[in-house]
Amino acid sequence: MSPAKGAGWDGFAALRRPIFRALYEMSSYITYSLIALIVFNIYVNIRLLISPLFNRFQKIAQSIIIWILPLLGGMFVCYLIKDIDRNLPPPKSTSNQNYGNDSIGV
């Protein structure tokens, strides 16, 4: 059946129905959430790659975790990086505690 004369075809009539309107609005939230998730994963991946604390194998394995488990993997690796950065051991002290003062017994 064709539409009535003069009525024209309205392809967006379904969007006026409440359930389809809600699905359309929800799809924009999903899109923005996916974009935010991708940006977060890229941020964590860059932090991981510039970190000097891990060897190459660990960096590759953690990058795979980040992208296979997007939110949980990214949060886990970000936590590891922050925890390790926070708990770095203090730099080793020099053997000469006098810092160049070669006085005799003082």
DAMO-V692824 format. One record per pair of residues at least 4 apart in sequence whose ideal C-beta (glycine too) atoms are under 7 Angstrom apart, sorted by the first residue. I is the first residue (numbers start at 1). J is the second residue. D is the distance in Angstrom with one decimal. If there is no record, write none. Layout:
i:I j:J d:D
i:I j:J d:D
//
This chain:
i:3 j:7 d:4.8
i:3 j:8 d:6.9
i:3 j:9 d:5.7
i:14 j:20 d:4.7
i:15 j:20 d:5.5
i:15 j:21 d:5.6
i:15 j:24 d:5.7
i:16 j:21 d:6.8
i:17 j:21 d:6.6
i:18 j:22 d:6.3
i:19 j:23 d:6.6
i:20 j:24 d:6.3
i:21 j:25 d:6.4
i:22 j:26 d:6.1
i:23 j:27 d:6.4
i:25 j:29 d:6.9
i:26 j:30 d:6.3
i:27 j:31 d:6.3
i:28 j:32 d:6.4
i:29 j:33 d:6.1
i:30 j:34 d:6.3
i:31 j:35 d:6.5
i:32 j:36 d:6.3
i:33 j:37 d:6.2
i:34 j:38 d:6.4
i:35 j:39 d:6.4
i:36 j:40 d:6.3
i:37 j:41 d:6.4
i:37 j:70 d:5.4
i:37 j:71 d:6.2
i:38 j:42 d:6.4
i:39 j:43 d:6.4
i:40 j:44 d:6.4
i:40 j:74 d:5.5
i:41 j:45 d:6.0
i:41 j:66 d:5.5
i:41 j:67 d:6.4
i:41 j:70 d:5.8
i:41 j:74 d:5.1
i:42 j:46 d:6.3
i:43 j:47 d:6.5
i:44 j:48 d:6.2
i:44 j:66 d:5.7
i:44 j:74 d:4.5
i:44 j:77 d:5.5
i:44 j:78 d:4.9
i:45 j:49 d:6.3
i:45 j:63 d:5.7
i:45 j:66 d:5.7
i:46 j:50 d:6.4
i:47 j:51 d:6.4
i:47 j:81 d:5.5
i:48 j:59 d:5.8
i:48 j:62 d:5.6
i:48 j:63 d:6.4
i:48 j:77 d:5.9
i:48 j:81 d:6.5
i:49 j:59 d:6.2
i:51 j:81 d:5.8
i:53 j:84 d:5.4
i:54 j:58 d:3.9
i:54 j:59 d:5.0
i:56 j:60 d:6.4
i:57 j:61 d:6.2
i:58 j:62 d:6.0
i:59 j:63 d:6.2
i:60 j:64 d:6.6
i:61 j:65 d:6.6
i:62 j:66 d:6.4
i:62 j:77 d:4.9
i:63 j:67 d:6.7
i:64 j:68 d:5.9
i:65 j:69 d:6.0
i:65 j:73 d:4.1
i:65 j:77 d:6.4
i:66 j:73 d:4.6
i:66 j:74 d:5.1
i:66 j:77 d:5.5
i:68 j:73 d:6.4
i:69 j:73 d:3.6
i:70 j:74 d:6.2
i:71 j:75 d:6.3
i:72 j:76 d:6.1
i:73 j:77 d:6.2
i:74 j:78 d:6.0
i:75 j:79 d:6.2
i:76 j:80 d:6.5
i:77 j:81 d:6.4
i:78 j:82 d:6.3
i:79 j:83 d:5.9
i:80 j:84 d:6.1
i:81 j:85 d:6.2
i:82 j:86 d:6.1
i:83 j:87 d:6.2
//
